[in-house]
């Protein structure tokens, strides 16, 4: 049986929740990822991990949120951004809806780094709700896995359209990746971005922050297995 709520009837959904009262909400984005990756990269990745985790634990996957906080790409074609407060409200509304149906834990699996702050605030808003808890997962031990599997350095710790994301996408959805358009770009460090409000879209010509040309499916598969294993373990611990 599918683990995705969008393919379940109301009865099938209720049956799954009665057995294991945990729902997973994939959080993604629709934003530029250079000229070689699709706009939906973060959503594709989040959904992949959500399904893998659900298959291993018995959780049920909700439809992914395809929009996130993408203000820094607001001027790049195809990019869509939500205000942080709007996104926070949506997460809380989803949690409140799930609580009415017996879900005890809502696990957010995030594929878009900039969603992290909003996720934190949403989990805090719901924390005092006695009927449901909200949890947030990104890539577990990311810095360690980057050091172990990637050849190129990140751009000041940020992963975007780089070797890391390109490798994951080559492993999960290779048909969406145009490697002949992959480039390496490390924009100059700009205080206006790190300490001010300048959008990242003004810093990079290609939209790549790092070296996308180093991406391979082999690296992606290795990291995916490690992340998936950690996420499964974390969900089991949370819901024990």
C-alpha positions as CSV (number, residue, x, y, z in Angstrom):
1,X,0.0,0.0,0.0
2,X,1.2,3.5,-0.7
3,X,2.6,5.6,2.1
4,X,1.5,8.9,0.5
5,X,-1.7,10.5,1.8
6,X,-2.7,11.9,-1.6
7,X,-3.3,8.4,-2.9
8,X,-5.2,7.2,0.1
9,X,-8.9,7.3,0.8
10,X,-10.1,8.7,4.1
11,X,-10.6,5.2,5.5
12,X,-7.1,4.1,4.4
13,X,-5.6,7.2,5.9
14,X,-7.4,6.7,9.2
15,X,-6.3,3.1,9.3
16,X,-2.6,4.0,8.9
17,X,-2.8,6.7,11.5
18,X,-4.5,4.3,14.0
19,X,-1.6,1.9,13.6
20,X,1.2,4.6,13.7
21,X,0.1,8.2,14.5
22,X,2.9,9.9,12.6
23,X,2.7,12.1,9.5
24,X,5.6,13.4,7.5
25,X,5.4,16.8,5.8
26,X,8.0,17.3,3.1
27,X,9.1,21.0,2.8
28,X,10.6,22.2,-0.4
29,X,10.8,25.3,-2.6
30,X,10.3,26.5,-6.1
31,X,13.4,28.5,-7.0
32,X,16.3,28.7,-9.3
33,X,19.1,26.1,-9.0
34,X,21.5,27.3,-11.6
35,X,20.9,26.4,-15.3
36,X,21.4,22.7,-14.8
37,X,18.9,21.8,-12.0
38,X,15.1,22.1,-12.0
39,X,13.2,24.7,-10.0
40,X,11.7,22.0,-7.8
41,X,15.0,20.5,-6.7
42,X,14.4,21.0,-3.0
43,X,10.9,19.6,-3.2
44,X,12.0,16.5,-5.1
45,X,14.7,15.8,-2.6
46,X,12.4,16.3,0.4
47,X,9.7,14.0,-1.0
48,X,12.3,11.3,-1.8
49,X,13.5,11.2,1.8
50,X,9.9,11.4,3.2
51,X,8.8,8.4,1.3
52,X,11.9,6.3,2.2
53,X,11.4,7.2,5.9
54,X,7.7,6.4,5.8
55,X,8.3,3.0,4.1
56,X,10.7,2.1,6.9
57,X,8.6,3.3,9.8
58,X,4.9,3.2,9.0
59,X,4.5,6.9,8.9
60,X,2.2,8.6,6.3
61,X,3.5,11.2,3.9
62,X,1.5,14.3,3.4
63,X,1.6,16.3,0.1
64,X,4.8,18.3,-0.1
65,X,4.8,22.1,0.4
66,X,6.3,23.2,-3.0
67,X,6.9,26.8,-1.9
68,X,9.3,28.0,0.8
69,X,11.1,31.1,1.9
70,X,13.0,31.9,-1.3
71,X,13.3,35.7,-1.0
72,X,16.9,35.7,-2.0
73,X,15.9,34.4,-5.5
74,X,12.9,36.7,-6.0
75,X,14.2,38.2,-9.2
76,X,15.2,34.9,-10.9
77,X,12.8,33.4,-13.4
78,X,10.4,30.8,-11.9
79,X,11.3,31.4,-8.3
80,X,8.4,31.7,-5.8
81,X,8.7,32.9,-2.3
82,X,6.4,32.8,0.8
83,X,6.7,35.3,3.6
84,X,8.1,33.6,6.7
85,X,4.9,34.3,8.7
86,X,2.7,32.8,5.9
87,X,4.8,29.6,5.8
88,X,4.8,29.4,9.6
89,X,1.0,29.7,9.7
90,X,0.6,27.0,7.0
91,X,2.8,24.6,9.0
92,X,0.8,25.3,12.2
93,X,-2.5,24.9,10.3
94,X,-1.3,21.5,9.0
95,X,-0.4,20.4,12.5
96,X,-3.7,21.5,13.9
97,X,-5.5,19.7,11.1
98,X,-3.5,16.5,11.7
99,X,-4.1,16.6,15.5
100,X,-7.9,16.4,14.8
101,X,-7.4,13.1,13.0
102,X,-5.3,11.5,15.7
103,X,-1.8,12.3,14.5
104,X,0.5,12.6,17.5
105,X,3.7,13.6,15.6
106,X,4.2,15.7,12.5
107,X,7.7,15.3,11.1
108,X,8.9,18.0,8.7
109,X,11.6,16.7,6.3
110,X,13.1,19.8,4.7
111,X,15.0,20.0,1.4
112,X,15.5,23.8,1.5
113,X,18.0,25.3,3.9
114,X,16.3,28.7,4.1
115,X,13.1,27.1,5.5
116,X,15.0,26.2,8.7
117,X,14.2,29.3,10.8
118,X,10.5,29.1,9.9
119,X,10.4,25.5,10.9
120,X,11.9,26.3,14.3
121,X,9.4,29.0,15.0
122,X,6.5,26.7,13.9
123,X,7.6,23.9,16.2
124,X,7.7,26.3,19.1
125,X,4.2,27.6,18.4
126,X,2.8,24.1,18.5
127,X,4.9,22.8,21.3
128,X,2.4,23.4,24.1
129,X,-0.4,21.6,22.1
130,X,-1.1,18.5,24.2
131,X,-2.4,16.6,21.2
132,X,0.5,16.8,18.7
133,X,4.2,17.6,18.5
134,X,6.0,19.0,15.5
135,X,9.6,18.0,14.6
136,X,12.1,19.3,12.1
137,X,14.7,17.3,10.1
138,X,17.2,18.6,7.6
139,X,20.2,16.6,6.4
140,X,21.6,14.9,9.5
141,X,25.4,15.5,10.1
142,X,25.6,17.4,6.9
143,X,29.0,18.9,7.4
144,X,30.5,15.4,8.1
145,X,28.9,13.9,5.0
146,X,30.1,16.8,2.8
147,X,33.7,16.2,4.1
148,X,33.4,12.5,3.5
149,X,31.9,12.5,0.0
150,X,32.3,15.8,-1.8
151,X,35.5,17.0,-3.4
152,X,34.8,20.7,-3.6
153,X,34.3,23.1,-0.7
154,X,31.0,24.8,0.0
155,X,30.5,28.5,-0.4
156,X,30.9,29.7,3.2
157,X,28.9,26.6,4.5
158,X,25.9,27.1,2.1
159,X,24.8,24.3,-0.2
160,X,22.9,25.5,-3.3
161,X,23.0,24.0,-6.8
162,X,26.5,22.8,-5.9
163,X,28.3,19.4,-6.0
164,X,26.1,18.3,-3.1
165,X,22.7,19.0,-4.5
166,X,23.7,18.1,-8.0
167,X,24.9,14.7,-6.8
168,X,21.7,14.0,-4.9
169,X,19.6,14.9,-8.0
170,X,21.8,12.8,-10.3
171,X,21.0,9.9,-8.0
172,X,17.3,10.6,-7.5
173,X,16.1,12.2,-10.7
174,X,18.9,12.2,-13.3
175,X,16.5,12.9,-16.1
176,X,16.0,16.4,-14.7
177,X,19.7,17.3,-14.6
178,X,21.5,18.9,-17.5
179,X,25.2,18.4,-16.6
180,X,26.4,20.1,-19.8
181,X,25.1,23.3,-18.2
182,X,26.8,22.7,-14.8
183,X,29.4,25.3,-13.8
184,X,31.6,26.2,-10.8
185,X,31.1,29.6,-9.3
186,X,32.3,31.0,-5.9
187,X,31.1,34.6,-5.7
188,X,33.1,37.0,-3.7
189,X,32.1,37.2,0.0
190,X,29.8,40.2,0.4
191,X,29.2,41.8,3.8
192,X,25.9,43.2,2.4
193,X,24.7,39.6,2.2
194,X,26.2,38.2,5.4
195,X,25.4,41.2,7.6
196,X,22.7,43.0,5.6
197,X,19.8,42.1,3.4
198,X,21.3,41.7,0.0
199,X,19.7,38.9,-2.0
200,X,22.0,36.0,-3.1
201,X,20.6,36.4,-6.6
202,X,22.7,39.6,-6.9
203,X,25.9,37.8,-6.1
204,X,26.1,34.9,-8.6
205,X,25.9,35.0,-12.4
206,X,25.0,31.4,-12.7
207,X,22.9,30.8,-9.6
208,X,25.5,28.2,-8.5
209,X,27.3,28.5,-5.2
210,X,30.1,25.9,-5.4
211,X,31.2,23.5,-8.0
212,X,28.3,21.7,-9.7
213,X,30.6,20.0,-12.2
214,X,31.9,17.7,-9.5
215,X,28.5,16.1,-8.9
216,X,28.1,12.4,-9.6
217,X,25.3,9.9,-9.0
218,X,27.6,7.7,-7.1
219,X,28.3,10.4,-4.5
220,X,24.6,11.1,-4.3
221,X,23.6,7.5,-3.7
222,X,26.2,7.2,-0.9
223,X,25.0,10.3,0.9
224,X,21.3,9.5,0.4
225,X,21.8,6.1,2.1
226,X,23.5,7.7,5.1
227,X,20.9,10.5,5.4
228,X,18.0,8.1,5.1
229,X,19.4,5.8,7.8
230,X,19.8,8.7,10.2
231,X,16.4,10.1,9.5
232,X,14.7,6.7,10.1
233,X,16.6,6.3,13.3
234,X,15.6,9.8,14.4
235,X,11.9,9.2,13.6
236,X,11.9,6.0,15.5
237,X,13.5,7.7,18.5
238,X,11.1,10.6,18.4
239,X,8.0,8.3,18.2
240,X,9.1,5.5,20.6
